[in-house]
Amino acid sequence: MATTQRILDLAAAAPASHGEDLVLFLGEANELYQQGLQVLYREVAERLGGLATADLMFAAETAGMPCDASQDRDEVILLLALVQWEMTPAAMAYTEMAEDAARRGVCLIPKE
């Protein structure tokens, strides 16, 4: 998958990057992270579309993602997709990259 490889490439290049270059790498990796999550969300929604909301909530709870009655079906499916996505090499590399950047004072949230 091109998304995974690109995130891995960006994460590998990030430690040697500084300042604006690191912000650009982090921004691109963030966009790819979001795209990957959306693709997986659609796959999970299609795969679990026939389950009752109560069954989805039970699956989310079992996966370690607490949910409550105020969450709608789409939110619960998103939680299930997020659990699965966070275990992918791409998501783990992005998380490590973002945490390292934050330790160096770099983040995507503009400073006021």
N, C-alpha and C positions, 0 to 999 in steps of 0.2 A: 504494500500500500504506500503510495507516494506521500500521503500526509504523515504517516508514522516515520518514514525515513527522513523527511524534511525536518520534523521536530527533533529527531535524534541528531541530525546534522547541526541544527541550531544549538541544541544543548551542548554538543561537543565543542562548538566554537565559542560559546558564551564565556567560559572561564578566562579566556585570553582577551576578551573584549572589555571595553571600558566606555563610560559616558554614553554619547549618542548612539554609538554602534550597538552597545548592549541594549539600549532602549528599543532600537529597531529590531534586533533579534528577538527580544522579548515580545514585542508587539506582533511580529509575524507568527511566532510560536503560539501566542494567545489566540490569534485568529484561527490557526490550524486546529488548536485544541477545541475551540468552540464548534468548528465544522465537523470534527470527528465525533464529538458528543451528539451533534444533531443527526448525523448519519446513523449512529447507533440507536438513538432515541426512536427514529423511524422504524428501524429493524425490530426493536423491542416492542413498539406499539403494534406492529403488524403481527408479530409472533404471539403476543399476549392479548390481543384485541378481543378475543372471545371470552376471557375470564371475567367473572363478576368482580366488582370493585372491592368487595370484602376479601376475595381471594388475592387480589393484587396487594392489598394492604397487609395481609398476612405474609405474603412473599417478601415485601419490603421490610417488615419487622424482623423476619427470619434472617434477612441479609444484613441486618444491623442498621437499617435506616428507619428510625422511628417516624411514624406518621400518625395523623389524627383525623377525626371525622370531618374536620373543616377542609381537608384537602380533597380536590376533585380527582377524578380518574387520571387525567393527563398529568397532574402533579405526581401522582404515585408511580405512574409509568416512567416519568422523568427520574424519580429517585432510583428506580430499579436500573434504568440505563446508566445513571451516574455511578452506581455501585460497580457495575460491570466495566464502565469506561475507566474508572480510576485504577483498575488493575492492569490496564494495557501498558506496554512499554512506552508508548507516546505520552500518555497522561503522566506516568511516573517521571519520565524525563522532563516534561514541562514543569511539573511541580518542583522537582529538584532545581531546575534552572531558575524558576521564579523565587524560590527560597534563597538561593545563593545570591541572586541579584539584590534581593531585599536586604540581606546582610551587608551588602556593599552600598546600600543607600539608594538603590535604583528600583523604581516601580513604575507601573503604567498609570497610576493615579497622579494627576498633576498636583504639584505643591501650590498652595495658595499663598 
